[in-house]
Amino acid sequence: MNKPFVFSGIQPNGDLNIGHYIGAVKNWLKLQDDYNCLYSIVDLHAITVPERVKGKINDNIYSLLSLFLAFGLDVQKSKIMLQSDNQDHPYLAWILNCFTPFGLASRMTQFKEKSDELKESISCGLFGYPILMAADILLYDSNLVPVGEDQKQHLELARDIAQRFNKMYGETFKIPEPLIQKQGARIKDLYQINKKMSKSSKENKGIIFILDKKDDIYKKILKAPTDSKNSIKYNDSQPEISNLINIYNGISGLSIKEIENKYISSDYKIFKEDLADITWNFLENIQNKYTEYINNKDYLNKILDEGLEYSLSITQPKIKQVRKVLGISRKI
């Protein structure tokens, strides 16, 4: 019996932080044995805000791939590909653009938020970002797509586009389902508790980057804002300490209840010192492995070459099918 297909990707537009590991990559590791997984470095998405990646994107690609491997992605179980290596992605994105009502695309919340932030510099590419994401997913007849809550709306758009296309031309695309991790799916910025920990943030003091130095990690955690209750409890009325508990849970594997019980008689200082210790112990190991991979470009290129070959073996037949039903195939 064939395993269900899972596709997911991360942009190479900045350094990964602990939120990416807990909310995405950690979940990827769990999927490797039970699913047919393809993970993508989605560099075409990254250039939708070109000023953030100018002169850095090639280095970012190799850095991100090295981190994937350092985290434990097994290339014998999962494939990793670079989005721009496979031209079927932008090709299908253009076709899907033609089947996506403008009003539907303009309702994407993330685009509205970015519009407020970027003002007049916002690109057409950023507007079409969710449609390229739909192409990424639909090309592979993905059964499941790991997404955070902030990307769920984009997956709904992909489903809607696929259903519209299928209604017009027959069953061409599989309708994907979201795979959302319940706990730890959205780690928040330590200082801006209403915002997720994001590599695109302008302020770094509330973000624990995977490649941060030891002193920076300790400073960020020990100085992280908390409330005046001095009680290690996970609840809506204590968002700052709950966020730190989420990080502790995501790294240590202890449940929320186990963490609460462990620190039932402790204060915030002791809790944050322990969190800093386990965070650094975890990240030091990742950083050591990362250094080994980033210095072996031949091996990294080999992985991307194999990922591209695997990717094309799936997408080329799909593009052939799409062109045929559209009537734009010549001798296909």
Phi and psi restraints in degrees (value plus and minus 20) as a CYANA .aco file:
   2 ASN   PHI     -89.4   -49.4
   2 ASN   PSI     121.1   161.1
   3 LYS   PHI     -95.7   -55.7
   3 LYS   PSI     127.0   167.0
   4 PRO   PHI     -79.6   -39.6
   4 PRO   PSI     125.5   165.5
   5 PHE   PHI    -112.0   -72.0
   5 PHE   PSI     113.0   153.0
   6 VAL   PHI    -142.3  -102.3
   6 VAL   PSI     109.2   149.2
   7 PHE   PHI    -143.1  -103.1
   7 PHE   PSI     117.6   157.6
   8 SER   PHI    -175.8  -135.8
   8 SER   PSI     141.6   181.6
   9 GLY   PHI    -171.5  -131.5
   9 GLY   PSI     139.8   179.8
  10 ILE   PHI    -153.3  -113.3
  10 ILE   PSI     120.7   160.7
  11 GLN   PHI     -98.0   -58.0
  11 GLN   PSI     121.3   161.3
  12 PRO   PHI    -110.6   -70.6
  12 PRO   PSI      37.9    77.9
  13 ASN   PHI    -133.4   -93.4
  13 ASN   PSI       2.0    42.0
  14 GLY   PHI     139.1   179.1
  14 GLY   PSI     154.7   194.7
  15 ASP   PHI     -90.6   -50.6
  15 ASP   PSI     118.9   158.9
  16 LEU   PHI     -90.1   -50.1
  16 LEU   PSI     129.1   169.1
  17 ASN   PHI    -139.3   -99.3
  17 ASN   PSI     157.1   197.1
  18 ILE   PHI     -83.8   -43.8
  18 ILE   PSI     -45.7    -5.7
  19 GLY   PHI     -86.5   -46.5
  19 GLY   PSI     -56.5   -16.5
  20 HIS   PHI     -84.5   -44.5
  20 HIS   PSI     -60.8   -20.8
  21 TYR   PHI     -84.8   -44.8
  21 TYR   PSI     -71.5   -31.5
  22 ILE   PHI     -87.9   -47.9
  22 ILE   PSI     -60.7   -20.7
  23 GLY   PHI    -105.9   -65.9
  23 GLY   PSI     -40.1    -0.1
  24 ALA   PHI    -150.8  -110.8
  24 ALA   PSI     -86.9   -46.9
  25 VAL   PHI     -83.8   -43.8
  25 VAL   PSI     -58.4   -18.4
  26 LYS   PHI     -78.6   -38.6
  26 LYS   PSI     -58.8   -18.8
  27 ASN   PHI     -88.2   -48.2
  27 ASN   PSI     -57.3   -17.3
  28 TRP   PHI     -78.0   -38.0
  28 TRP   PSI     -61.7   -21.7
  29 LEU   PHI     -80.7   -40.7
  29 LEU   PSI     -55.6   -15.6
  30 LYS   PHI     -91.5   -51.5
  30 LYS   PSI     -44.2    -4.2
  31 LEU   PHI    -103.5   -63.5
  31 LEU   PSI     -36.6     3.4
  32 GLN   PHI     -79.1   -39.1
  32 GLN   PSI     -56.1   -16.1
  33 ASP   PHI    -100.9   -60.9
  33 ASP   PSI     -47.9    -7.9
  34 ASP   PHI    -125.2   -85.2
  34 ASP   PSI     -29.7    10.3
  35 TYR   PHI    -152.6  -112.6
  35 TYR   PSI     139.3   179.3
  36 ASN   PHI    -108.8   -68.8
  36 ASN   PSI      83.1   123.1
  37 CYS   PHI    -126.9   -86.9
  37 CYS   PSI     115.2   155.2
  38 LEU   PHI    -146.4  -106.4
  38 LEU   PSI     101.0   141.0
  39 TYR   PHI    -133.5   -93.5
  39 TYR   PSI     118.0   158.0
  40 SER   PHI    -142.8  -102.8
  40 SER   PSI     120.9   160.9
  41 ILE   PHI    -110.3   -70.3
  41 ILE   PSI      84.6   124.6
  42 VAL   PHI    -111.3   -71.3
  42 VAL   PSI      57.3    97.3
  43 ASP   PHI     -92.3   -52.3
  43 ASP   PSI     -45.1    -5.1
  44 LEU   PHI     -87.9   -47.9
  44 LEU   PSI     -51.2   -11.2
  45 HIS   PHI     -88.8   -48.8
  45 HIS   PSI     -55.9   -15.9
  46 ALA   PHI     -83.5   -43.5
  46 ALA   PSI     -52.9   -12.9
  47 ILE   PHI    -102.9   -62.9
  47 ILE   PSI     -15.6    24.4
  48 THR   PHI     -86.4   -46.4
  48 THR   PSI     -41.2    -1.2
  49 VAL   PHI    -143.6  -103.6
  49 VAL   PSI      58.5    98.5
  50 PRO   PHI     -80.7   -40.7
  50 PRO   PSI     -50.7   -10.7
  51 GLU   PHI     -85.4   -45.4
  51 GLU   PSI     -40.0     0.0
  52 ARG   PHI    -101.1   -61.1
  52 ARG   PSI     -36.7     3.3
  53 VAL   PHI    -144.1  -104.1
  53 VAL   PSI     -16.6    23.4
  54 LYS   PHI     -75.6   -35.6
  54 LYS   PSI     103.6   143.6
  55 GLY   PHI      55.3    95.3
  55 GLY   PSI     -18.3    21.7
  56 LYS   PHI    -143.0  -103.0
  56 LYS   PSI     -32.1     7.9
  57 ILE   PHI     -85.8   -45.8
  57 ILE   PSI     -56.5   -16.5
  58 ASN   PHI     -85.3   -45.3
  58 ASN   PSI     -64.3   -24.3
  59 ASP   PHI     -83.2   -43.2
  59 ASP   PSI     -59.1   -19.1
  60 ASN   PHI     -82.6   -42.6
  60 ASN   PSI     -56.3   -16.3
  61 ILE   PHI     -81.9   -41.9
  61 ILE   PSI     -69.5   -29.5
  62 TYR   PHI     -87.1   -47.1
  62 TYR   PSI     -55.6   -15.6
  63 SER   PHI     -85.2   -45.2
  63 SER   PSI     -63.7   -23.7
  64 LEU   PHI     -85.5   -45.5
  64 LEU   PSI     -62.8   -22.8
  65 LEU   PHI     -81.9   -41.9
  65 LEU   PSI     -62.1   -22.1
  66 SER   PHI     -82.4   -42.4
  66 SER   PSI     -56.9   -16.9
  67 LEU   PHI     -88.6   -48.6
  67 LEU   PSI     -60.8   -20.8
  68 PHE   PHI     -73.0   -33.0
  68 PHE   PSI     -67.3   -27.3
  69 LEU   PHI     -89.2   -49.2
  69 LEU   PSI     -59.9   -19.9
  70 ALA   PHI     -83.4   -43.4
  70 ALA   PSI     -55.3   -15.3
  71 PHE   PHI     -87.9   -47.9
  71 PHE   PSI     -45.8    -5.8
  72 GLY   PHI      99.8   139.8
  72 GLY   PSI      -8.4    31.6
  73 LEU   PHI     -82.7   -42.7
  73 LEU   PSI     106.9   146.9
  74 ASP   PHI    -120.6   -80.6
  74 ASP   PSI      92.3   132.3
  75 VAL   PHI     -91.5   -51.5
  75 VAL   PSI     -25.9    14.1
  76 GLN   PHI    -102.0   -62.0
  76 GLN   PSI     -39.4     0.6
  77 LYS   PHI    -129.0   -89.0
  77 LYS   PSI     -55.6   -15.6
  78 SER   PHI    -141.8  -101.8
  78 SER   PSI     132.2   172.2
  79 LYS   PHI    -127.4   -87.4
  79 LYS   PSI     126.0   166.0
  80 ILE   PHI    -144.8  -104.8
  80 ILE   PSI     108.8   148.8
  81 MET   PHI    -153.7  -113.7
  81 MET   PSI     137.0   177.0
  82 LEU   PHI    -115.2   -75.2
  82 LEU   PSI     102.6   142.6
  83 GLN   PHI     -73.5   -33.5
  83 GLN   PSI     -65.1   -25.1
  84 SER   PHI     -92.5   -52.5
  84 SER   PSI     -34.0     6.0
  85 ASP   PHI     -87.6   -47.6
  85 ASP   PSI     -47.7    -7.7
  86 ASN   PHI    -127.2   -87.2
  86 ASN   PSI      84.5   124.5
  87 GLN   PHI     -91.7   -51.7
  87 GLN   PSI     -26.4    13.6
  88 ASP   PHI     -86.9   -46.9
  88 ASP   PSI     -44.7    -4.7
  89 HIS   PHI     -85.8   -45.8
  89 HIS   PSI     -78.0   -38.0
  90 PRO   PHI     -87.2   -47.2
  90 PRO   PSI     -47.6    -7.6
  91 TYR   PHI     -82.9   -42.9
  91 TYR   PSI     -69.8   -29.8
  92 LEU   PHI     -88.5   -48.5
  92 LEU   PSI     -52.8   -12.8
  93 ALA   PHI     -79.2   -39.2
  93 ALA   PSI     -60.7   -20.7
  94 TRP   PHI     -83.7   -43.7
  94 TRP   PSI     -63.4   -23.4
  95 ILE   PHI     -81.2   -41.2
  95 ILE   PSI     -64.0   -24.0
  96 LEU   PHI     -88.1   -48.1
  96 LEU   PSI     -50.5   -10.5
  97 ASN   PHI     -75.9   -35.9
  97 ASN   PSI     -57.7   -17.7
  98 CYS   PHI     -94.3   -54.3
  98 CYS   PSI     -31.1     8.9
  99 PHE   PHI    -133.4   -93.4
  99 PHE   PSI      -9.0    31.0
 100 THR   PHI    -132.0   -92.0
 100 THR   PSI      94.4   134.4
 101 PRO   PHI     -79.2   -39.2
 101 PRO   PSI     118.4   158.4
 102 PHE   PHI     -77.3   -37.3
 102 PHE   PSI     -61.4   -21.4
 103 GLY   PHI     -81.6   -41.6
 103 GLY   PSI     -57.5   -17.5
 104 LEU   PHI     -86.1   -46.1
 104 LEU   PSI     -65.5   -25.5
 105 ALA   PHI     -86.4   -46.4
 105 ALA   PSI     -54.7   -14.7
 106 SER   PHI     -94.3   -54.3
 106 SER   PSI     -30.4     9.6
 107 ARG   PHI    -105.4   -65.4
 107 ARG   PSI     -20.6    19.4
 108 MET   PHI     -85.6   -45.6
 108 MET   PSI     100.6   140.6
 109 THR   PHI     -81.3   -41.3
 109 THR   PSI     -59.8   -19.8
 110 GLN   PHI     -84.0   -44.0
 110 GLN   PSI     -56.6   -16.6
 111 PHE   PHI     -85.1   -45.1
 111 PHE   PSI     -61.0   -21.0
 112 LYS   PHI     -81.9   -41.9
 112 LYS   PSI     -61.2   -21.2
 113 GLU   PHI     -86.1   -46.1
 113 GLU   PSI     -62.6   -22.6
 114 LYS   PHI     -86.9   -46.9
 114 LYS   PSI     -53.6   -13.6
 115 SER   PHI     -81.9   -41.9
 115 SER   PSI     -61.3   -21.3
 116 ASP   PHI     -85.3   -45.3
 116 ASP   PSI     -54.3   -14.3
 117 GLU   PHI     -99.1   -59.1
 117 GLU   PSI     -64.7   -24.7
 118 LEU   PHI    -112.3   -72.3
 118 LEU   PSI     -35.4     4.6
 119 LYS   PHI      36.3    76.3
 119 LYS   PSI    -146.8  -106.8
 120 GLU   PHI     -93.8   -53.8
 120 GLU   PSI     -33.6     6.4
 121 SER   PHI    -105.7   -65.7
 121 SER   PSI     -19.9    20.1
 122 ILE   PHI     -86.1   -46.1
 122 ILE   PSI     119.1   159.1
 123 SER   PHI    -118.9   -78.9
 123 SER   PSI     138.8   178.8
 124 CYS   PHI     -82.5   -42.5
 124 CYS   PSI     -52.2   -12.2
 125 GLY   PHI     -81.4   -41.4
 125 GLY   PSI     -57.7   -17.7
 126 LEU   PHI     -88.0   -48.0
 126 LEU   PSI     -54.1   -14.1
 127 PHE   PHI     -84.2   -44.2
 127 PHE   PSI     -60.2   -20.2
 128 GLY   PHI    -106.7   -66.7
 128 GLY   PSI     -19.3    20.7
 129 TYR   PHI     -69.6   -29.6
 129 TYR   PSI     -68.8   -28.8
 130 PRO   PHI     -84.6   -44.6
 130 PRO   PSI     -45.7    -5.7
 131 ILE   PHI     -97.0   -57.0
 131 ILE   PSI     -56.7   -16.7
 132 LEU   PHI     -84.1   -44.1
 132 LEU   PSI     -58.8   -18.8
 133 MET   PHI     -81.6   -41.6
 133 MET   PSI     -59.5   -19.5
 134 ALA   PHI     -82.3   -42.3
 134 ALA   PSI     -60.8   -20.8
 135 ALA   PHI     -83.3   -43.3
 135 ALA   PSI     -62.5   -22.5
 136 ASP   PHI     -73.1   -33.1
 136 ASP   PSI     -63.2   -23.2
 137 ILE   PHI     -98.1   -58.1
 137 ILE   PSI     -68.1   -28.1
 138 LEU   PHI     -92.8   -52.8
 138 LEU   PSI     -45.0    -5.0
 139 LEU   PHI     -77.0   -37.0
 139 LEU   PSI     -51.0   -11.0
 140 TYR   PHI    -124.9   -84.9
 140 TYR   PSI     -12.7    27.3
 141 ASP   PHI      29.2    69.2
 141 ASP   PSI      26.7    66.7
 142 SER   PHI     -82.2   -42.2
 142 SER   PSI     111.9   151.9
 143 ASN   PHI     -97.7   -57.7
 143 ASN   PSI     -63.0   -23.0
 144 LEU   PHI    -153.9  -113.9
 144 LEU   PSI     125.7   165.7
 145 VAL   PHI    -151.0  -111.0
 145 VAL   PSI      91.6   131.6
 146 PRO   PHI     -85.8   -45.8
 146 PRO   PSI     100.5   140.5
 147 VAL   PHI    -158.5  -118.5
 147 VAL   PSI     129.0   169.0
 148 GLY   PHI    -102.9   -62.9
 148 GLY   PSI     151.5   191.5
 149 GLU   PHI     -79.2   -39.2
 149 GLU   PSI     -51.7   -11.7
 150 ASP   PHI     -94.5   -54.5
 150 ASP   PSI     -35.2     4.8
 151 GLN   PHI    -125.3   -85.3
 151 GLN   PSI     -24.1    15.9
 152 LYS   PHI     -80.8   -40.8
 152 LYS   PSI     -57.9   -17.9
 153 GLN   PHI     -82.5   -42.5
 153 GLN   PSI     -56.7   -16.7
 154 HIS   PHI     -86.7   -46.7
 154 HIS   PSI     -57.4   -17.4
 155 LEU   PHI     -87.2   -47.2
 155 LEU   PSI     -56.7   -16.7
 156 GLU   PHI     -81.6   -41.6
 156 GLU   PSI     -56.8   -16.8
 157 LEU   PHI     -84.8   -44.8
 157 LEU   PSI     -63.0   -23.0
 158 ALA   PHI     -79.5   -39.5
 158 ALA   PSI     -62.0   -22.0
 159 ARG   PHI     -83.5   -43.5
 159 ARG   PSI     -62.4   -22.4
 160 ASP   PHI     -85.0   -45.0
 160 ASP   PSI     -62.6   -22.6
 161 ILE   PHI     -82.3   -42.3
 161 ILE   PSI     -64.9   -24.9
 162 ALA   PHI     -81.4   -41.4
 162 ALA   PSI     -61.9   -21.9
 163 GLN   PHI     -86.3   -46.3
 163 GLN   PSI     -59.2   -19.2
 164 ARG   PHI     -84.2   -44.2
 164 ARG   PSI     -63.9   -23.9
 165 PHE   PHI     -84.3   -44.3
 165 PHE   PSI     -66.2   -26.2
 166 ASN   PHI     -82.4   -42.4
 166 ASN   PSI     -56.9   -16.9
 167 LYS   PHI     -85.2   -45.2
 167 LYS   PSI     -53.8   -13.8
 168 MET   PHI    -104.6   -64.6
 168 MET   PSI     -55.3   -15.3
 169 TYR   PHI    -142.5  -102.5
 169 TYR   PSI     -15.6    24.4
 170 GLY   PHI      72.8   112.8
 170 GLY   PSI     151.7   191.7
 171 GLU   PHI     -85.2   -45.2
 171 GLU   PSI      76.7   116.7
 172 THR   PHI    -128.9   -88.9
 172 THR   PSI     -61.3   -21.3
 173 PHE   PHI    -134.7   -94.7
 173 PHE   PSI     121.1   161.1
 174 LYS   PHI     -96.3   -56.3
 174 LYS   PSI     121.9   161.9
 175 ILE   PHI    -107.2   -67.2
 175 ILE   PSI      91.7   131.7
 176 PRO   PHI     -97.4   -57.4
 176 PRO   PSI     134.7   174.7
 177 GLU   PHI    -132.6   -92.6
 177 GLU   PSI     127.4   167.4
 178 PRO   PHI     -96.4   -56.4
 178 PRO   PSI     125.7   165.7
 179 LEU   PHI    -141.4  -101.4
 179 LEU   PSI      79.5   119.5
 180 ILE   PHI    -130.5   -90.5
 180 ILE   PSI     104.2   144.2
 181 GLN   PHI     -93.6   -53.6
 181 GLN   PSI     109.3   149.3
 182 LYS   PHI     -91.2   -51.2
 182 LYS   PSI     -74.8   -34.8
 183 GLN   PHI    -115.5   -75.5
 183 GLN   PSI     117.4   157.4
 184 GLY   PHI      53.5    93.5
 184 GLY   PSI      -3.2    36.8
 185 ALA   PHI     -90.7   -50.7
 185 ALA   PSI     -38.7     1.3
 186 ARG   PHI    -165.2  -125.2
 186 ARG   PSI      72.1   112.1
 187 ILE   PHI     -95.8   -55.8
 187 ILE   PSI     114.3   154.3
 188 LYS   PHI    -115.7   -75.7
 188 LYS   PSI     137.3   177.3
 189 ASP   PHI     -80.2   -40.2
 189 ASP   PSI     116.8   156.8
 190 LEU   PHI     -83.9   -43.9
 190 LEU   PSI     -49.3    -9.3
 191 TYR   PHI    -124.1   -84.1
 191 TYR   PSI     -44.3    -4.3
 192 GLN   PHI    -136.3   -96.3
 192 GLN   PSI      60.9   100.9
 193 ILE   PHI     -86.4   -46.4
 193 ILE   PSI     -34.7     5.3
 194 ASN   PHI    -109.5   -69.5
 194 ASN   PSI     -22.4    17.6
 195 LYS   PHI    -137.8   -97.8
 195 LYS   PSI     126.1   166.1
 196 LYS   PHI     -90.1   -50.1
 196 LYS   PSI     136.2   176.2
 197 MET   PHI     -89.9   -49.9
 197 MET   PSI      89.7   129.7
 198 SER   PHI    -145.4  -105.4
 198 SER   PSI     119.5   159.5
 199 LYS   PHI     -93.5   -53.5
 199 LYS   PSI     -30.5     9.5
 200 SER   PHI    -114.6   -74.6
 200 SER   PSI     -17.3    22.7
 201 SER   PHI     -86.7   -46.7
 201 SER   PSI     126.7   166.7
 202 LYS   PHI     -99.2   -59.2
 202 LYS   PSI     -40.6    -0.6
 203 GLU   PHI    -128.4   -88.4
 203 GLU   PSI     110.9   150.9
 204 ASN   PHI    -121.6   -81.6
 204 ASN   PSI     -29.0    11.0
 205 LYS   PHI     -87.8   -47.8
 205 LYS   PSI     -41.7    -1.7
 206 GLY   PHI    -121.2   -81.2
 206 GLY   PSI      -7.3    32.7
 207 ILE   PHI    -139.4   -99.4
 207 ILE   PSI     105.8   145.8
 208 ILE   PHI    -115.3   -75.3
 208 ILE   PSI      82.7   122.7
 209 PHE   PHI    -100.8   -60.8
 209 PHE   PSI     127.5   167.5
 210 ILE   PHI     -80.5   -40.5
 210 ILE   PSI     -54.1   -14.1
 211 LEU   PHI    -119.6   -79.6
 211 LEU   PSI      -3.9    36.1
 212 ASP   PHI     -81.6   -41.6
 212 ASP   PSI     129.2   169.2
 213 LYS   PHI     -93.8   -53.8
 213 LYS   PSI     138.2   178.2
 214 LYS   PHI     -75.3   -35.3
 214 LYS   PSI     -67.6   -27.6
 215 ASP   PHI     -81.7   -41.7
 215 ASP   PSI     -57.6   -17.6
 216 ASP   PHI     -87.1   -47.1
 216 ASP   PSI     -60.1   -20.1
 217 ILE   PHI     -82.2   -42.2
 217 ILE   PSI     -66.6   -26.6
 218 TYR   PHI     -83.8   -43.8
 218 TYR   PSI     -62.4   -22.4
 219 LYS   PHI     -82.2   -42.2
 219 LYS   PSI     -65.0   -25.0
 220 LYS   PHI     -83.4   -43.4
 220 LYS   PSI     -63.0   -23.0
 221 ILE   PHI     -94.2   -54.2
 221 ILE   PSI     -64.8   -24.8
 222 LEU   PHI     -87.7   -47.7
 222 LEU   PSI     -47.7    -7.7
 223 LYS   PHI    -117.5   -77.5
 223 LYS   PSI     -16.4    23.6
 224 ALA   PHI     -80.8   -40.8
 224 ALA   PSI     113.5   153.5
 225 PRO   PHI     -82.2   -42.2
 225 PRO   PSI     123.8   163.8
 226 THR   PHI    -158.7  -118.7
 226 THR   PSI     157.3   197.3
 227 ASP   PHI    -109.9   -69.9
 227 ASP   PSI    -193.8  -153.8
 228 SER   PHI    -113.9   -73.9
 228 SER   PSI     -17.2    22.8
 229 LYS   PHI     -96.2   -56.2
 229 LYS   PSI     -45.7    -5.7
 230 ASN   PHI      34.5    74.5
 230 ASN   PSI      17.2    57.2
 231 SER   PHI    -147.4  -107.4
 231 SER   PSI     102.8   142.8
 232 ILE   PHI    -102.8   -62.8
 232 ILE   PSI      64.4   104.4
 233 LYS   PHI    -149.2  -109.2
 233 LYS   PSI     123.4   163.4
 234 TYR   PHI    -119.8   -79.8
 234 TYR   PSI      83.7   123.7
 235 ASN   PHI    -180.7  -140.7
 235 ASN   PSI     146.0   186.0
 236 ASP   PHI     -84.7   -44.7
 236 ASP   PSI     -46.1    -6.1
 237 SER   PHI    -100.6   -60.6
 237 SER   PSI     -26.5    13.5
 238 GLN   PHI    -149.5  -109.5
 238 GLN   PSI      47.2    87.2
 239 PRO   PHI     -84.5   -44.5
 239 PRO   PSI     -55.1   -15.1
 240 GLU   PHI     -87.4   -47.4
 240 GLU   PSI     -69.8   -29.8
 241 ILE   PHI     -90.5   -50.5
 241 ILE   PSI     -50.6   -10.6
 242 SER   PHI     -84.7   -44.7
 242 SER   PSI     -56.8   -16.8
 243 ASN   PHI     -84.7   -44.7
 243 ASN   PSI     -62.4   -22.4
 244 LEU   PHI     -85.2   -45.2
 244 LEU   PSI     -56.9   -16.9
 245 ILE   PHI     -84.3   -44.3
 245 ILE   PSI     -59.0   -19.0
 246 ASN   PHI     -79.6   -39.6
 246 ASN   PSI     -61.7   -21.7
 247 ILE   PHI     -85.4   -45.4
 247 ILE   PSI     -64.9   -24.9
 248 TYR   PHI     -77.8   -37.8
 248 TYR   PSI     -66.6   -26.6
 249 ASN   PHI     -81.0   -41.0
 249 ASN   PSI     -64.2   -24.2
 250 GLY   PHI     -87.4   -47.4
 250 GLY   PSI     -49.7    -9.7
 251 ILE   PHI    -111.4   -71.4
 251 ILE   PSI     -63.4   -23.4
 252 SER   PHI    -103.8   -63.8
 252 SER   PSI     -48.6    -8.6
 253 GLY   PHI      67.8   107.8
 253 GLY   PSI     -27.1    12.9
 254 LEU   PHI     -89.6   -49.6
 254 LEU   PSI     124.7   164.7
 255 SER   PHI     -92.8   -52.8
 255 SER   PSI     144.5   184.5
 256 ILE   PHI     -77.5   -37.5
 256 ILE   PSI     -65.0   -25.0
 257 LYS   PHI     -84.0   -44.0
 257 LYS   PSI     -60.5   -20.5
 258 GLU   PHI     -83.5   -43.5
 258 GLU   PSI     -58.6   -18.6
 259 ILE   PHI     -86.8   -46.8
 259 ILE   PSI     -64.6   -24.6
 260 GLU   PHI     -79.1   -39.1
 260 GLU   PSI     -64.8   -24.8
 261 ASN   PHI     -86.5   -46.5
 261 ASN   PSI     -58.0   -18.0
 262 LYS   PHI     -82.7   -42.7
 262 LYS   PSI     -54.5   -14.5
 263 TYR   PHI    -132.3   -92.3
 263 TYR   PSI       6.9    46.9
 264 ILE   PHI     -83.3   -43.3
 264 ILE   PSI     -48.0    -8.0
 265 SER   PHI    -131.4   -91.4
 265 SER   PSI      -6.9    33.1
 266 SER   PHI    -123.9   -83.9
 266 SER   PSI     142.4   182.4
 267 ASP   PHI    -122.7   -82.7
 267 ASP   PSI     157.6   197.6
 268 TYR   PHI     -82.9   -42.9
 268 TYR   PSI     -55.6   -15.6
 269 LYS   PHI     -80.2   -40.2
 269 LYS   PSI     -68.7   -28.7
 270 ILE   PHI     -84.0   -44.0
 270 ILE   PSI     -64.2   -24.2
 271 PHE   PHI     -80.6   -40.6
 271 PHE   PSI     -66.0   -26.0
 272 LYS   PHI     -89.6   -49.6
 272 LYS   PSI     -53.8   -13.8
 273 GLU   PHI     -83.1   -43.1
 273 GLU   PSI     -64.3   -24.3
 274 ASP   PHI     -84.5   -44.5
 274 ASP   PSI     -61.4   -21.4
 275 LEU   PHI     -82.5   -42.5
 275 LEU   PSI     -61.3   -21.3
 276 ALA   PHI     -81.9   -41.9
 276 ALA   PSI     -60.1   -20.1
 277 ASP   PHI     -83.6   -43.6
 277 ASP   PSI     -69.4   -29.4
 278 ILE   PHI     -90.6   -50.6
 278 ILE   PSI     -50.9   -10.9
 279 THR   PHI     -86.7   -46.7
 279 THR   PSI     -66.5   -26.5
 280 TRP   PHI     -86.5   -46.5
 280 TRP   PSI     -61.6   -21.6
 281 ASN   PHI     -77.8   -37.8
 281 ASN   PSI     -60.1   -20.1
 282 PHE   PHI     -88.9   -48.9
 282 PHE   PSI     -68.6   -28.6
 283 LEU   PHI     -92.4   -52.4
 283 LEU   PSI     -50.1   -10.1
 284 GLU   PHI     -81.2   -41.2
 284 GLU   PSI     -61.5   -21.5
 285 ASN   PHI     -84.5   -44.5
 285 ASN   PSI     -62.7   -22.7
 286 ILE   PHI     -83.0   -43.0
 286 ILE   PSI     -64.0   -24.0
 287 GLN   PHI     -84.3   -44.3
 287 GLN   PSI     -57.0   -17.0
 288 ASN   PHI     -84.0   -44.0
 288 ASN   PSI     -63.0   -23.0
 289 LYS   PHI     -87.7   -47.7
 289 LYS   PSI     -59.4   -19.4
 290 TYR   PHI     -76.9   -36.9
 290 TYR   PSI     -63.9   -23.9
 291 THR   PHI     -80.1   -40.1
 291 THR   PSI     -58.5   -18.5
 292 GLU   PHI     -83.8   -43.8
 292 GLU   PSI     -63.8   -23.8
 293 TYR   PHI     -93.2   -53.2
 293 TYR   PSI     -62.9   -22.9
 294 ILE   PHI     -85.4   -45.4
 294 ILE   PSI     -41.9    -1.9
 295 ASN   PHI    -112.1   -72.1
 295 ASN   PSI     -10.6    29.4
 296 ASN   PHI    -146.8  -106.8
 296 ASN   PSI      53.4    93.4
 297 LYS   PHI     -83.9   -43.9
 297 LYS   PSI     -53.0   -13.0
 298 ASP   PHI     -80.5   -40.5
 298 ASP   PSI     -62.8   -22.8
 299 TYR   PHI     -86.7   -46.7
 299 TYR   PSI     -61.5   -21.5
 300 LEU   PHI     -83.2   -43.2
 300 LEU   PSI     -62.4   -22.4
 301 ASN   PHI     -85.3   -45.3
 301 ASN   PSI     -55.3   -15.3
 302 LYS   PHI     -82.9   -42.9
 302 LYS   PSI     -61.3   -21.3
 303 ILE   PHI     -83.2   -43.2
 303 ILE   PSI     -63.8   -23.8
 304 LEU   PHI     -87.8   -47.8
 304 LEU   PSI     -56.0   -16.0
 305 ASP   PHI     -83.4   -43.4
 305 ASP   PSI     -63.7   -23.7
 306 GLU   PHI     -86.9   -46.9
 306 GLU   PSI     -56.9   -16.9
 307 GLY   PHI     -85.4   -45.4
 307 GLY   PSI     -59.4   -19.4
 308 LEU   PHI     -85.3   -45.3
 308 LEU   PSI     -64.6   -24.6
 309 GLU   PHI     -79.5   -39.5
 309 GLU   PSI     -63.7   -23.7
 310 TYR   PHI     -84.7   -44.7
 310 TYR   PSI     -63.9   -23.9
 311 SER   PHI     -79.7   -39.7
 311 SER   PSI     -68.2   -28.2
 312 LEU   PHI     -83.5   -43.5
 312 LEU   PSI     -50.7   -10.7
 313 SER   PHI     -84.4   -44.4
 313 SER   PSI     -40.4    -0.4
 314 ILE   PHI    -119.1   -79.1
 314 ILE   PSI     -64.5   -24.5
 315 THR   PHI     -96.7   -56.7
 315 THR   PSI     -53.4   -13.4
 316 GLN   PHI     -82.6   -42.6
 316 GLN   PSI     -64.6   -24.6
 317 PRO   PHI     -82.5   -42.5
 317 PRO   PSI     -54.6   -14.6
 318 LYS   PHI     -87.1   -47.1
 318 LYS   PSI     -63.7   -23.7
 319 ILE   PHI     -83.4   -43.4
 319 ILE   PSI     -59.8   -19.8
 320 LYS   PHI     -79.8   -39.8
 320 LYS   PSI     -62.2   -22.2
 321 GLN   PHI     -85.0   -45.0
 321 GLN   PSI     -63.9   -23.9
 322 VAL   PHI     -83.6   -43.6
 322 VAL   PSI     -65.3   -25.3
 323 ARG   PHI     -83.0   -43.0
 323 ARG   PSI     -57.1   -17.1
 324 LYS   PHI     -85.7   -45.7
 324 LYS   PSI     -65.6   -25.6
 325 VAL   PHI     -90.6   -50.6
 325 VAL   PSI     -47.4    -7.4
 326 LEU   PHI     -96.7   -56.7
 326 LEU   PSI     -40.7    -0.7
 327 GLY   PHI      63.0   103.0
 327 GLY   PSI       2.5    42.5
 328 ILE   PHI    -131.4   -91.4
 328 ILE   PSI      -2.6    37.4
 329 SER   PHI    -111.5   -71.5
 329 SER   PSI     113.2   153.2
 330 ARG   PHI    -132.2   -92.2
 330 ARG   PSI      92.3   132.3
 331 LYS   PHI      37.8    77.8
 331 LYS   PSI      20.1    60.1
